[in-house]
Amino acid sequence: MATKRPKLKGKSIVLKRSRLLFKRELFHLLEAERERLSQFVPWINTIRNDLHMARWLQRMEAEWGTGKRWDYLIFFKDKEKKENVLVGNIACMNIAAEDCELGFWLGQQYEGKGLASEAINLMEGAIFGSLSVNKVIAKCDAKNERCKALLLRNSYSLAPTQRRYRTSTKAWEDVESYTKPRHQEIKEKVVG
């Protein structure tokens, strides 16, 4: 497994490997989005300060080294500010011989601009271009309508719904899985 994956560049975004260097920026983005994201991204409530953020980023780097995870931060190429602005996170997780799992989130003000679709397409290109996996799996909360619509627009197919117990809320929830097989053509044009 390749452990030195370079930046992935798209038209509107750049995916940079998650590193300790971005600790403060990422923590501030998570703080701003915590209430909204915590309903769909359970791990977000485990990060309460800079130290927690540093430990999370160190774990992502360690998992990258094992070949089981690729974790990227999504940067928007802001032409007005003439800089790249951190807007979210995308990861290829649980990399195995047959499949891997895709997870992602964006800051609310950057949703609806096609950035998540562009990030998904960049990751799929890297996944199917570098790994021998046969499919990518993306899971989302059954109540997350925006995520479900995004996955369907990007040619993912709904698989059977699963139930899981979320310890943070002490409640059962429905989780929908979406899959995209290797043989399915990867879109060259990013859809929004």
N, C-alpha and C positions, 0 to 999 in steps of 0.2 A: 504494500500500500504506500502511495506517495504521501510523505509527511510535509513536504515543502511546497504546498500549493501557493501559487502566486496570487496577487490581486486579480480579481475578475472585473473587467471593465465593460460597461454597457453605455448606451446613449445618454441616459440621465443619471446613472448611479455608478458607484464603484463599490465592490465588495472587498473589504480588507479583513484579513485574519484577526479574530478577536485576540487582543493582547492587553496586558496590564497597562500599557501606555495610554489606553483609552478609558481607564477606570473612572475618572471624575466625570467625563462627558457622558458615559453610559449611565452612571448612577443618577445624574441630574435628569436624563431623559426618562429613566425608570420612575423616578420620584414624580415627575410631571404626569406620567401615564398610569401610575400605580392603581388608582381606584378603578379606572376603566379596564385595564388589562388583567387585573387580579381575578376577574370572573372567568377568564378564558386561559390564562397562563399561570398555573398554580405555583410554580417556583418563584414567581416575582416577590411573594411575601416573605421569602427566606432572606432577601437582600434588604437590610434595614440601614446600612451605613457603608462608608468607604471600605472598611475592613471586610465586610461580607462580600462586597463587589470584587475586591481584590482576590479573595478566596475563590469566588465563582470563576473569575477569569483564569486563575491559575489552574483550576480543575479543567477548564475548557482546553487550555494549552496542553495539559497532561494527557487528556483523552485524544487530542489531535495526534500526539506522539505515538499512541497505540494503534492508530489507523482505524479507530472505531467511530470517529467523529470529525467533521469539518465544521468549524464554527466561524461565521463571518459577521461583521458589522456592516450595515448598509449605510452608505454615505451618498447623499443627494448632491449632485453637482450644481450648486446654487450660483447661477450666472450673475445675479445682482450683487451678492456678497463676494463673488470671485473666490469661493472656497468650497470645500466639501463639508457638508453638514451631516452629522450623525442623526439618522432617522429611524433606525431599527436594527433587527437582528435576523439572520437566517442560518439554519444549521442542517447539515446532513448527519443524522445520528443513527446509532445502532447498525452501523455498516456491517453487513454479513455477506455470505456468498450469494444468496438469492435476492436480497432486497435491502433497502435502507429506508429510514424515516426522514421526512422533511418537516421542519418546523420553522415558523417565522412570525414576526410581529412588526408593526410600524407605529410610529407616533401618529396620533389621530390627525394632526394637521397635514400629514403627508399621505393620508389614505385617499383613494379615488383619483390618483394622478397616474396610475399605471406603474408605479414604482415596485409594488409587490409582484406584479406579473413579470416585470423585467428581472427582478431578483430571482424569481422561480426559474425563469428561462435560463439565466446565467448558471444557476446551480445545476439544473438538469443537464446542460451542456458539459459541465465539469464531471458530473456523476456518470453519465452515460459515455463520456469520452475517456474516463480514467478508470472506472470500476467495471467489474464483470457482473454487476447486479442485473437482474431481469426486470425489476420494477421498483418504483419509488412509491412509498406510502405516506400520505399526509393525514393526520388526525385532527379533528376539531370538535369542540363542544357542539352538540346538536342545536343549541340556541344561537350559535354564532352565524347568523345568516350571511353576513358580508364575506366571511371566510369560505363558507360553503359555495357561494356564488362565484367567488374568485377561483376556486379550484375547478369548478365545472367549466368556467370560461377558458381555463388553461388545459382542457382536455383530460382532466382526471375523472374517473368513474367511481360512483358511490359503491362501497362494499357494505356488508352487513353492519348494522349499528351494534356497539358493544356497551355494556354497563360497567362502570368502575366506581369505586368508593374513593372520594377525595377526602383525605384526612384533614386538610385545612378547613373545610366547611362541615366535616362530619356528615356528609350526605352522598347518596348515590347520584350519578349523573349519566346521561347518554353521551357516548362519544362516537362520532361518525368517522369512518375511515374512507379515504379516497385513494385510488391507485392509478398509476400511469405505467404501463408496461414499456420496456425498452424499445420494442418494435414500432411503437406509436411515434409518428413523425414529430420531432421537436419543432415547434413553430419558429420560423426565422423572424417574423414580425411580432413584436411584443403587443399583446392585447391589453386593454385597460379595463 
